[in-house]
Amino acid sequence: MEQKHTYRVIGSSTTVRSGTLAAPEISPEISFSAPPEFYGQAGQWTPEHLFVSAVASCFISTFSGMADYSKLEFRSLDVETEGVMEKDPGGWRFTRVVLRPRLKIAHERDTERANRLLQKAENTCLVARSLACPVTLEASVEALEYAPGV
């Protein structure tokens, strides 16, 4: 397996505080907006929801892969995930994410192993482990001259 993978998303602004996200190999694109408390449109996916969703989806795929590898039979896994944002002197930021998995297993004898795998999934979920990673800005600005009457 390669030692490096790169994932690309193209974000486009559609209206003030709103836009779309697309990836060349994924359909459909996703519409998003800032949350209503930050003057966005209600009823839209928000960057905050997508952030929390990234943690939830990574946890689920990590656990299910571990369960498959370990031959743990489970009937269902639902994970309520809550991200808490707070304002500090530098601005708004997520201060914690809480995962609340509800796992239904096939056999009671597997309860201890299931709990160990849930804990291991939390510790190895790559999105959760990456939350403090640096963000690098590589900007490109293009001026489109406006010529009245053209």
Rosetta blueprint (number, residue, H / E / L):
1 M L
2 E L
3 Q L
4 K L
5 H L
6 T L
7 Y L
8 R L
9 V L
10 I E
11 G E
12 S E
13 S E
14 T E
15 T E
16 V L
17 R L
18 S E
19 G E
20 T E
21 L E
22 A E
23 A E
24 P L
25 E L
26 I E
27 S E
28 P E
29 E E
30 I E
31 S E
32 F E
33 S E
34 A L
35 P L
36 P H
37 E H
38 F H
39 Y L
40 G L
41 Q L
42 A L
43 G L
44 Q L
45 W E
46 T L
47 P H
48 E H
49 H H
50 L H
51 F H
52 V H
53 S H
54 A H
55 V H
56 A H
57 S H
58 C H
59 F H
60 I H
61 S H
62 T H
63 F H
64 S H
65 G H
66 M H
67 A H
68 D H
69 Y H
70 S H
71 K L
72 L L
73 E L
74 F E
75 R E
76 S E
77 L E
78 D E
79 V E
80 E E
81 T E
82 E E
83 G E
84 V E
85 M E
86 E E
87 K E
88 D E
89 P L
90 G L
91 G E
92 W E
93 R E
94 F E
95 T E
96 R E
97 V E
98 V E
99 L E
100 R E
101 P E
102 R E
103 L E
104 K E
105 I E
106 A L
107 H L
108 E H
109 R H
110 D H
111 T H
112 E H
113 R H
114 A H
115 N H
116 R H
117 L H
118 L H
119 Q H
120 K H
121 A H
122 E H
123 N H
124 T H
125 C L
126 L H
127 V H
128 A H
129 R H
130 S L
131 L L
132 A L
133 C L
134 P L
135 V L
136 T L
137 L L
138 E L
139 A L
140 S L
141 V L
142 E L
143 A L
144 L L
145 E L
146 Y L
147 A L
148 P L
149 G L
150 V L
